[in-house]
Amino acid sequence: MALRDELFALRDATAQSYAHAEALKSQWSEIEKAQASYYQVSDPFTYLRIMLISRRNSDHLSCTFD
């Protein structure tokens, strides 16, 4: 009986943590949807431009200065 109040407090804290985690989980799916729509490329020229910039940056980073 001495631990009863402490156990109830821990159970309540666990329930609150679980509810908070569930809320964050639902927000995460909304963030993933927004991110997918942001990175969606609508025309091929935009995609080509992204690829060229990426390649140029990659080439720049791979240069060695001896």
mmCIF file as gemmi writes it, N, C-alpha and C atoms, coordinates in Angstrom:
data_model
loop_
_atom_site.group_PDB
_atom_site.id
_atom_site.type_symbol
_atom_site.label_atom_id
_atom_site.label_alt_id
_atom_site.label_comp_id
_atom_site.label_asym_id
_atom_site.label_entity_id
_atom_site.label_seq_id
_atom_site.pdbx_PDB_ins_code
_atom_site.Cartn_x
_atom_site.Cartn_y
_atom_site.Cartn_z
_atom_site.occupancy
_atom_site.B_iso_or_equiv
_atom_site.pdbx_formal_charge
_atom_site.auth_seq_id
_atom_site.auth_asym_id
_atom_site.pdbx_PDB_model_num
ATOM 1 N N . MET Axp A 1 ? 0.809 -1.208 0 1 0 ? 1 A 1
ATOM 2 C CA . MET Axp A 1 ? 0 0 0 1 0 ? 1 A 1
ATOM 3 C C . MET Axp A 1 ? 0.848 1.266 0 1 0 ? 1 A 1
ATOM 4 N N . ALA Axp A 2 ? 2.044 1.145 0.546 1 0 ? 2 A 1
ATOM 5 C CA . ALA Axp A 2 ? 2.903 2.324 0.631 1 0 ? 2 A 1
ATOM 6 C C . ALA Axp A 2 ? 3.322 2.79 -0.759 1 0 ? 2 A 1
ATOM 7 N N . LEU Axp A 3 ? 3.443 1.861 -1.681 1 0 ? 3 A 1
ATOM 8 C CA . LEU Axp A 3 ? 3.875 2.202 -3.037 1 0 ? 3 A 1
ATOM 9 C C . LEU Axp A 3 ? 2.708 2.511 -3.974 1 0 ? 3 A 1
ATOM 10 N N . ARG Axp A 4 ? 1.504 2.374 -3.482 1 0 ? 4 A 1
ATOM 11 C CA . ARG Axp A 4 ? 0.32 2.534 -4.323 1 0 ? 4 A 1
ATOM 12 C C . ARG Axp A 4 ? 0.262 3.915 -4.988 1 0 ? 4 A 1
ATOM 13 N N . ASP Axp A 5 ? 0.435 4.968 -4.22 1 0 ? 5 A 1
ATOM 14 C CA . ASP Axp A 5 ? 0.365 6.324 -4.787 1 0 ? 5 A 1
ATOM 15 C C . ASP Axp A 5 ? 1.461 6.546 -5.819 1 0 ? 5 A 1
ATOM 16 N N . GLU Axp A 6 ? 2.648 6.049 -5.523 1 0 ? 6 A 1
ATOM 17 C CA . GLU Axp A 6 ? 3.756 6.188 -6.465 1 0 ? 6 A 1
ATOM 18 C C . GLU Axp A 6 ? 3.484 5.42 -7.756 1 0 ? 6 A 1
ATOM 19 N N . LEU Axp A 7 ? 2.919 4.238 -7.641 1 0 ? 7 A 1
ATOM 20 C CA . LEU Axp A 7 ? 2.598 3.437 -8.827 1 0 ? 7 A 1
ATOM 21 C C . LEU Axp A 7 ? 1.52 4.103 -9.674 1 0 ? 7 A 1
ATOM 22 N N . PHE Axp A 8 ? 0.5 4.688 -9.004 1 0 ? 8 A 1
ATOM 23 C CA . PHE Axp A 8 ? -0.531 5.406 -9.744 1 0 ? 8 A 1
ATOM 24 C C . PHE Axp A 8 ? 0.057 6.622 -10.464 1 0 ? 8 A 1
ATOM 25 N N . ALA Axp A 9 ? 0.963 7.314 -9.819 1 0 ? 9 A 1
ATOM 26 C CA . ALA Axp A 9 ? 1.606 8.476 -10.435 1 0 ? 9 A 1
ATOM 27 C C . ALA Axp A 9 ? 2.43 8.042 -11.65 1 0 ? 9 A 1
ATOM 28 N N . LEU Axp A 10 ? 3.15 6.943 -11.522 1 0 ? 10 A 1
ATOM 29 C CA . LEU Axp A 10 ? 3.923 6.438 -12.658 1 0 ? 10 A 1
ATOM 30 C C . LEU Axp A 10 ? 3.014 5.999 -13.799 1 0 ? 10 A 1
ATOM 31 N N . ARG Axp A 11 ? 1.894 5.385 -13.463 1 0 ? 11 A 1
ATOM 32 C CA . ARG Axp A 11 ? 0.96 4.959 -14.511 1 0 ? 11 A 1
ATOM 33 C C . ARG Axp A 11 ? 0.382 6.165 -15.246 1 0 ? 11 A 1
ATOM 34 N N . ASP Axp A 12 ? 0.04 7.211 -14.489 1 0 ? 12 A 1
ATOM 35 C CA . ASP Axp A 12 ? -0.467 8.433 -15.121 1 0 ? 12 A 1
ATOM 36 C C . ASP Axp A 12 ? 0.594 9.085 -16.011 1 0 ? 12 A 1
ATOM 37 N N . ALA Axp A 13 ? 1.833 9.114 -15.534 1 0 ? 13 A 1
ATOM 38 C CA . ALA Axp A 13 ? 2.918 9.693 -16.327 1 0 ? 13 A 1
ATOM 39 C C . ALA Axp A 13 ? 3.144 8.884 -17.602 1 0 ? 13 A 1
ATOM 40 N N . THR Axp A 14 ? 3.046 7.574 -17.49 1 0 ? 14 A 1
ATOM 41 C CA . THR Axp A 14 ? 3.204 6.717 -18.661 1 0 ? 14 A 1
ATOM 42 C C . THR Axp A 14 ? 2.081 6.957 -19.664 1 0 ? 14 A 1
ATOM 43 N N . ALA Axp A 15 ? 0.865 7.082 -19.179 1 0 ? 15 A 1
ATOM 44 C CA . ALA Axp A 15 ? -0.274 7.343 -20.055 1 0 ? 15 A 1
ATOM 45 C C . ALA Axp A 15 ? -0.122 8.689 -20.765 1 0 ? 15 A 1
ATOM 46 N N . GLN Axp A 16 ? 0.345 9.702 -20.052 1 0 ? 16 A 1
ATOM 47 C CA . GLN Axp A 16 ? 0.551 11.015 -20.659 1 0 ? 16 A 1
ATOM 48 C C . GLN Axp A 16 ? 1.663 10.964 -21.709 1 0 ? 16 A 1
ATOM 49 N N . SER Axp A 17 ? 2.722 10.24 -21.403 1 0 ? 17 A 1
ATOM 50 C CA . SER Axp A 17 ? 3.819 10.107 -22.364 1 0 ? 17 A 1
ATOM 51 C C . SER Axp A 17 ? 3.358 9.391 -23.62 1 0 ? 17 A 1
ATOM 52 N N . TYR Axp A 18 ? 2.551 8.361 -23.446 1 0 ? 18 A 1
ATOM 53 C CA . TYR Axp A 18 ? 2.032 7.611 -24.595 1 0 ? 18 A 1
ATOM 54 C C . TYR Axp A 18 ? 1.134 8.501 -25.45 1 0 ? 18 A 1
ATOM 55 N N . ALA Axp A 19 ? 0.27 9.267 -24.819 1 0 ? 19 A 1
ATOM 56 C CA . ALA Axp A 19 ? -0.61 10.173 -25.561 1 0 ? 19 A 1
ATOM 57 C C . ALA Axp A 19 ? 0.205 11.212 -26.326 1 0 ? 19 A 1
ATOM 58 N N . HIS Axp A 20 ? 1.25 11.72 -25.693 1 0 ? 20 A 1
ATOM 59 C CA . HIS Axp A 20 ? 2.121 12.691 -26.358 1 0 ? 20 A 1
ATOM 60 C C . HIS Axp A 20 ? 2.825 12.055 -27.561 1 0 ? 20 A 1
ATOM 61 N N . ALA Axp A 21 ? 3.29 10.82 -27.396 1 0 ? 21 A 1
ATOM 62 C CA . ALA Axp A 21 ? 3.956 10.117 -28.496 1 0 ? 21 A 1
ATOM 63 C C . ALA Axp A 21 ? 2.988 9.871 -29.643 1 0 ? 21 A 1
ATOM 64 N N . GLU Axp A 22 ? 1.758 9.534 -29.36 1 0 ? 22 A 1
ATOM 65 C CA . GLU Axp A 22 ? 0.753 9.328 -30.401 1 0 ? 22 A 1
ATOM 66 C C . GLU Axp A 22 ? 0.465 10.624 -31.153 1 0 ? 22 A 1
ATOM 67 N N . ALA Axp A 23 ? 0.418 11.737 -30.439 1 0 ? 23 A 1
ATOM 68 C CA . ALA Axp A 23 ? 0.202 13.032 -31.093 1 0 ? 23 A 1
ATOM 69 C C . ALA Axp A 23 ? 1.364 13.365 -32.02 1 0 ? 23 A 1
ATOM 70 N N . LEU Axp A 24 ? 2.587 13.11 -31.559 1 0 ? 24 A 1
ATOM 71 C CA . LEU Axp A 24 ? 3.759 13.358 -32.401 1 0 ? 24 A 1
ATOM 72 C C . LEU Axp A 24 ? 3.763 12.433 -33.616 1 0 ? 24 A 1
ATOM 73 N N . LYS Axp A 25 ? 3.305 11.212 -33.429 1 0 ? 25 A 1
ATOM 74 C CA . LYS Axp A 25 ? 3.239 10.252 -34.533 1 0 ? 25 A 1
ATOM 75 C C . LYS Axp A 25 ? 2.283 10.743 -35.615 1 0 ? 25 A 1
ATOM 76 N N . SER Axp A 26 ? 1.143 11.297 -35.23 1 0 ? 26 A 1
ATOM 77 C CA . SER Axp A 26 ? 0.209 11.819 -36.224 1 0 ? 26 A 1
ATOM 78 C C . SER Axp A 26 ? 0.764 13.061 -36.907 1 0 ? 26 A 1
ATOM 79 N N . GLN Axp A 27 ? 1.499 13.888 -36.173 1 0 ? 27 A 1
ATOM 80 C CA . GLN Axp A 27 ? 2.13 15.059 -36.788 1 0 ? 27 A 1
ATOM 81 C C . GLN Axp A 27 ? 3.205 14.633 -37.78 1 0 ? 27 A 1
ATOM 82 N N . TRP Axp A 28 ? 3.909 13.548 -37.482 1 0 ? 28 A 1
ATOM 83 C CA . TRP Axp A 28 ? 4.98 13.081 -38.35 1 0 ? 28 A 1
ATOM 84 C C . TRP Axp A 28 ? 4.431 12.696 -39.72 1 0 ? 28 A 1
ATOM 85 N N . SER Axp A 29 ? 3.275 12.034 -39.767 1 0 ? 29 A 1
ATOM 86 C CA . SER Axp A 29 ? 2.707 11.659 -41.061 1 0 ? 29 A 1
ATOM 87 C C . SER Axp A 29 ? 2.335 12.897 -41.869 1 0 ? 29 A 1
ATOM 88 N N . GLU Axp A 30 ? 1.851 13.934 -41.203 1 0 ? 30 A 1
ATOM 89 C CA . GLU Axp A 30 ? 1.543 15.184 -41.906 1 0 ? 30 A 1
ATOM 90 C C . GLU Axp A 30 ? 2.815 15.836 -42.43 1 0 ? 30 A 1
ATOM 91 N N . ILE Axp A 31 ? 3.889 15.785 -41.662 1 0 ? 31 A 1
ATOM 92 C CA . ILE Axp A 31 ? 5.17 16.349 -42.094 1 0 ? 31 A 1
ATOM 93 C C . ILE Axp A 31 ? 5.705 15.585 -43.305 1 0 ? 31 A 1
ATOM 94 N N . GLU Axp A 32 ? 5.594 14.261 -43.283 1 0 ? 32 A 1
ATOM 95 C CA . GLU Axp A 32 ? 6.06 13.461 -44.416 1 0 ? 32 A 1
ATOM 96 C C . GLU Axp A 32 ? 5.276 13.792 -45.684 1 0 ? 32 A 1
ATOM 97 N N . LYS Axp A 33 ? 3.966 13.989 -45.562 1 0 ? 33 A 1
ATOM 98 C CA . LYS Axp A 33 ? 3.15 14.355 -46.722 1 0 ? 33 A 1
ATOM 99 C C . LYS Axp A 33 ? 3.576 15.718 -47.274 1 0 ? 33 A 1
ATOM 100 N N . ALA Axp A 34 ? 3.787 16.671 -46.391 1 0 ? 34 A 1
ATOM 101 C CA . ALA Axp A 34 ? 4.208 18.005 -46.821 1 0 ? 34 A 1
ATOM 102 C C . ALA Axp A 34 ? 5.579 17.954 -47.474 1 0 ? 34 A 1
ATOM 103 N N . GLN Axp A 35 ? 6.473 17.157 -46.911 1 0 ? 35 A 1
ATOM 104 C CA . GLN Axp A 35 ? 7.815 17.039 -47.467 1 0 ? 35 A 1
ATOM 105 C C . GLN Axp A 35 ? 7.773 16.383 -48.849 1 0 ? 35 A 1
ATOM 106 N N . ALA Axp A 36 ? 6.943 15.37 -49.009 1 0 ? 36 A 1
ATOM 107 C CA . ALA Axp A 36 ? 6.832 14.698 -50.304 1 0 ? 36 A 1
ATOM 108 C C . ALA Axp A 36 ? 6.3 15.655 -51.362 1 0 ? 36 A 1
ATOM 109 N N . SER Axp A 37 ? 5.315 16.463 -51.014 1 0 ? 37 A 1
ATOM 110 C CA . SER Axp A 37 ? 4.781 17.407 -51.993 1 0 ? 37 A 1
ATOM 111 C C . SER Axp A 37 ? 5.793 18.509 -52.302 1 0 ? 37 A 1
ATOM 112 N N . TYR Axp A 38 ? 6.614 18.868 -51.323 1 0 ? 38 A 1
ATOM 113 C CA . TYR Axp A 38 ? 7.63 19.894 -51.545 1 0 ? 38 A 1
ATOM 114 C C . TYR Axp A 38 ? 8.707 19.409 -52.515 1 0 ? 38 A 1
ATOM 115 N N . TYR Axp A 39 ? 9.125 18.162 -52.342 1 0 ? 39 A 1
ATOM 116 C CA . TYR Axp A 39 ? 10.195 17.643 -53.177 1 0 ? 39 A 1
ATOM 117 C C . TYR Axp A 39 ? 9.706 17.049 -54.493 1 0 ? 39 A 1
ATOM 118 N N . GLN Axp A 40 ? 8.408 17.035 -54.703 1 0 ? 40 A 1
ATOM 119 C CA . GLN Axp A 40 ? 7.877 16.5 -55.95 1 0 ? 40 A 1
ATOM 120 C C . GLN Axp A 40 ? 8.243 17.448 -57.096 1 0 ? 40 A 1
ATOM 121 N N . VAL Axp A 41 ? 8.8 16.878 -58.135 1 0 ? 41 A 1
ATOM 122 C CA . VAL Axp A 41 ? 9.223 17.679 -59.283 1 0 ? 41 A 1
ATOM 123 C C . VAL Axp A 41 ? 8.105 17.638 -60.312 1 0 ? 41 A 1
ATOM 124 N N . SER Axp A 42 ? 7.67 18.816 -60.758 1 0 ? 42 A 1
ATOM 125 C CA . SER Axp A 42 ? 6.518 18.861 -61.646 1 0 ? 42 A 1
ATOM 126 C C . SER Axp A 42 ? 6.899 18.811 -63.122 1 0 ? 42 A 1
ATOM 127 N N . ASP Axp A 43 ? 8.051 19.307 -63.492 1 0 ? 43 A 1
ATOM 128 C CA . ASP Axp A 43 ? 8.414 19.253 -64.904 1 0 ? 43 A 1
ATOM 129 C C . ASP Axp A 43 ? 9.825 18.696 -65.071 1 0 ? 43 A 1
ATOM 130 N N . PRO Axp A 44 ? 10.113 18.096 -66.223 1 0 ? 44 A 1
ATOM 131 C CA . PRO Axp A 44 ? 11.414 17.46 -66.433 1 0 ? 44 A 1
ATOM 132 C C . PRO Axp A 44 ? 12.582 18.446 -66.408 1 0 ? 44 A 1
ATOM 133 N N . PHE Axp A 45 ? 12.366 19.687 -66.811 1 0 ? 45 A 1
ATOM 134 C CA . PHE Axp A 45 ? 13.447 20.661 -66.833 1 0 ? 45 A 1
ATOM 135 C C . PHE Axp A 45 ? 13.911 21.012 -65.418 1 0 ? 45 A 1
ATOM 136 N N . THR Axp A 46 ? 12.975 21.078 -64.496 1 0 ? 46 A 1
ATOM 137 C CA . THR Axp A 46 ? 13.342 21.313 -63.106 1 0 ? 46 A 1
ATOM 138 C C . THR Axp A 46 ? 14.17 20.15 -62.591 1 0 ? 46 A 1
ATOM 139 N N . TYR Axp A 47 ? 13.748 18.941 -62.915 1 0 ? 47 A 1
ATOM 140 C CA . TYR Axp A 47 ? 14.489 17.754 -62.498 1 0 ? 47 A 1
ATOM 141 C C . TYR Axp A 47 ? 15.897 17.771 -63.092 1 0 ? 47 A 1
ATOM 142 N N . LEU Axp A 48 ? 16.019 18.113 -64.374 1 0 ? 48 A 1
ATOM 143 C CA . LEU Axp A 48 ? 17.326 18.175 -65.029 1 0 ? 48 A 1
ATOM 144 C C . LEU Axp A 48 ? 18.213 19.224 -64.367 1 0 ? 48 A 1
ATOM 145 N N . ARG Axp A 49 ? 17.647 20.368 -64.052 1 0 ? 49 A 1
ATOM 146 C CA . ARG Axp A 49 ? 18.407 21.432 -63.407 1 0 ? 49 A 1
ATOM 147 C C . ARG Axp A 49 ? 18.91 20.98 -62.033 1 0 ? 49 A 1
ATOM 148 N N . ILE Axp A 50 ? 18.054 20.297 -61.277 1 0 ? 50 A 1
ATOM 149 C CA . ILE Axp A 50 ? 18.455 19.782 -59.965 1 0 ? 50 A 1
ATOM 150 C C . ILE Axp A 50 ? 19.596 18.789 -60.117 1 0 ? 50 A 1
ATOM 151 N N . MET Axp A 51 ? 19.499 17.912 -61.102 1 0 ? 51 A 1
ATOM 152 C CA . MET Axp A 51 ? 20.53 16.906 -61.311 1 0 ? 51 A 1
ATOM 153 C C . MET Axp A 51 ? 21.853 17.56 -61.72 1 0 ? 51 A 1
ATOM 154 N N . LEU Axp A 52 ? 21.803 18.565 -62.574 1 0 ? 52 A 1
ATOM 155 C CA . LEU Axp A 52 ? 23.026 19.238 -63.01 1 0 ? 52 A 1
ATOM 156 C C . LEU Axp A 52 ? 23.696 19.979 -61.852 1 0 ? 52 A 1
ATOM 157 N N . ILE Axp A 53 ? 22.893 20.635 -61.036 1 0 ? 53 A 1
ATOM 158 C CA . ILE Axp A 53 ? 23.451 21.333 -59.875 1 0 ? 53 A 1
ATOM 159 C C . ILE Axp A 53 ? 24.063 20.329 -58.916 1 0 ? 53 A 1
ATOM 160 N N . SER Axp A 54 ? 23.373 19.231 -58.707 1 0 ? 54 A 1
ATOM 161 C CA . SER Axp A 54 ? 23.885 18.198 -57.818 1 0 ? 54 A 1
ATOM 162 C C . SER Axp A 54 ? 25.204 17.634 -58.335 1 0 ? 54 A 1
ATOM 163 N N . ARG Axp A 55 ? 25.279 17.406 -59.634 1 0 ? 55 A 1
ATOM 164 C CA . ARG Axp A 55 ? 26.508 16.867 -60.222 1 0 ? 55 A 1
ATOM 165 C C . ARG Axp A 55 ? 27.649 17.871 -60.108 1 0 ? 55 A 1
ATOM 166 N N . ARG Axp A 56 ? 27.345 19.147 -60.363 1 0 ? 56 A 1
ATOM 167 C CA . ARG Axp A 56 ? 28.369 20.181 -60.268 1 0 ? 56 A 1
ATOM 168 C C . ARG Axp A 56 ? 28.893 20.279 -58.836 1 0 ? 56 A 1
ATOM 169 N N . ASN Axp A 57 ? 27.986 20.235 -57.865 1 0 ? 57 A 1
ATOM 170 C CA . ASN Axp A 57 ? 28.411 20.291 -56.463 1 0 ? 57 A 1
ATOM 171 C C . ASN Axp A 57 ? 29.216 19.058 -56.096 1 0 ? 57 A 1
ATOM 172 N N . SER Axp A 58 ? 28.825 17.92 -56.617 1 0 ? 58 A 1
ATOM 173 C CA . SER Axp A 58 ? 29.552 16.686 -56.342 1 0 ? 58 A 1
ATOM 174 C C . SER Axp A 58 ? 30.953 16.739 -56.935 1 0 ? 58 A 1
ATOM 175 N N . ASP Axp A 59 ? 31.061 17.238 -58.161 1 0 ? 59 A 1
ATOM 176 C CA . ASP Axp A 59 ? 32.375 17.367 -58.796 1 0 ? 59 A 1
ATOM 177 C C . ASP Axp A 59 ? 33.262 18.326 -58.011 1 0 ? 59 A 1
ATOM 178 N N . HIS Axp A 60 ? 32.677 19.406 -57.554 1 0 ? 60 A 1
ATOM 179 C CA . HIS Axp A 60 ? 33.425 20.397 -56.787 1 0 ? 60 A 1
ATOM 180 C C . HIS Axp A 60 ? 33.954 19.799 -55.477 1 0 ? 60 A 1
ATOM 181 N N . LEU Axp A 61 ? 33.11 19.01 -54.818 1 0 ? 61 A 1
ATOM 182 C CA . LEU Axp A 61 ? 33.51 18.421 -53.539 1 0 ? 61 A 1
ATOM 183 C C . LEU Axp A 61 ? 34.53 17.319 -53.7 1 0 ? 61 A 1
ATOM 184 N N . SER Axp A 62 ? 34.58 16.708 -54.89 1 0 ? 62 A 1
ATOM 185 C CA . SER Axp A 62 ? 35.511 15.594 -55.071 1 0 ? 62 A 1
ATOM 186 C C . SER Axp A 62 ? 36.89 16.066 -55.537 1 0 ? 62 A 1
ATOM 187 N N . CYS Axp A 63 ? 37.051 17.348 -55.764 1 0 ? 63 A 1
ATOM 188 C CA . CYS Axp A 63 ? 38.362 17.858 -56.188 1 0 ? 63 A 1
ATOM 189 C C . CYS Axp A 63 ? 39.348 17.756 -55.03 1 0 ? 63 A 1
ATOM 190 N N . THR Axp A 64 ? 40.563 17.376 -55.388 1 0 ? 64 A 1
ATOM 191 C CA . THR Axp A 64 ? 41.606 17.342 -54.366 1 0 ? 64 A 1
ATOM 192 C C . THR Axp A 64 ? 42.646 18.393 -54.729 1 0 ? 64 A 1
ATOM 193 N N . PHE Axp A 65 ? 43.163 19.012 -53.732 1 0 ? 65 A 1
ATOM 194 C CA . PHE Axp A 65 ? 44.156 20.053 -53.931 1 0 ? 65 A 1
ATOM 195 C C . PHE Axp A 65 ? 45.48 19.534 -53.393 1 0 ? 65 A 1
ATOM 196 N N . ASP Axp A 66 ? 46.309 19.036 -54.277 1 0 ? 66 A 1
ATOM 197 C CA . ASP Axp A 66 ? 47.608 18.5 -53.869 1 0 ? 66 A 1
ATOM 198 C C . ASP Axp A 66 ? 48.714 19.513 -54.05 1 0 ? 66 A 1
